[in-house]
Amino acid sequence: MNMTSDCAEAAAECCCGRLDFDYNIATMRYSDTWKVGRKMMDQSLRANSIRSFRPMLITKTHDFLRHILQEPERFRDHLQQYVLQLILH
């Protein structure tokens, strides 16, 4: 399994309420998977990288809020979709 599908699976499990600490970078043992995850986090969390995500964050947040206003009874579904969109972007 590659790192992208590992991350997608971990995100899906977290959003569904089934926490799997094998994918938590803070609790993982040092390994090739940890090194790849750490490198991805480092590159993604640099100031220049974060600034490039701002337009997407604003758009996705507006979509999320609009969905809540339209169907407040589906809040959990909207939240899950919002989080997955942010993680998988």
C-alpha positions in Angstrom: 0.0 0.0 0.0 1.4 3.5 -0.8 1.5 6.4 1.5 -1.4 8.3 -0.2 -3.8 5.5 0.3 -2.5 5.0 3.9 -3.2 8.6 4.6 -6.7 8.5 3.0 -7.5 5.3 5.0 -6.3 6.9 8.2 -8.4 10.0 7.6 -11.5 8.0 6.9 -11.0 6.0 10.0 -10.5 9.1 12.1 -13.6 10.8 10.7 -15.7 7.7 11.3 -14.7 7.6 15.0 -12.3 4.6 14.8 -9.0 6.0 15.9 -6.0 4.0 14.8 -2.9 5.2 16.4 -0.7 3.4 13.9 -1.1 6.4 11.6 -0.4 9.1 14.2 3.0 10.4 13.4 3.6 11.4 17.0 3.1 7.8 18.2 4.6 5.9 15.3 7.8 4.0 15.6 10.7 5.2 13.5 10.4 3.5 10.1 10.3 4.3 6.4 6.6 5.1 6.7 7.4 7.5 9.6 10.1 9.2 7.5 7.7 9.7 4.5 5.0 11.0 6.8 7.4 13.3 8.6 8.7 14.7 5.3 5.2 15.3 4.0 4.2 17.1 7.2 7.4 19.2 7.1 6.8 20.3 3.5 3.1 20.9 4.0 3.5 23.0 7.2 6.0 25.5 6.0 4.8 29.1 5.9 4.9 29.3 2.1 2.9 26.1 1.8 0.3 27.1 4.3 -0.3 30.4 2.5 -0.9 28.6 -0.8 -3.8 26.6 0.9 -5.7 29.7 2.1 -7.9 30.1 -0.9 -8.9 26.5 -0.8 -9.6 26.7 3.0 -11.8 29.7 2.5 -13.8 28.0 -0.3 -14.2 24.7 1.5 -15.2 26.5 4.8 -17.8 28.5 2.9 -19.1 25.3 1.3 -19.2 23.6 4.7 -21.2 26.5 6.3 -23.6 26.7 3.4 -24.3 22.9 3.7 -25.0 23.3 7.4 -27.5 26.1 6.7 -29.2 24.1 4.1 -29.4 20.8 6.0 -28.5 21.2 9.7 -29.7 17.8 10.6 -26.8 16.3 8.5 -24.2 18.2 10.4 -22.0 15.1 11.0 -22.0 14.2 7.3 -21.1 17.8 6.4 -18.3 17.8 9.0 -16.9 14.5 7.8 -16.9 15.7 4.1 -15.3 19.0 5.1 -12.5 17.3 7.0 -11.8 14.7 4.3 -11.7 17.5 1.6 -9.1 19.4 3.7 -7.0 16.3 4.4 -7.1 14.9 0.8 -6.6 18.2 -1.0 
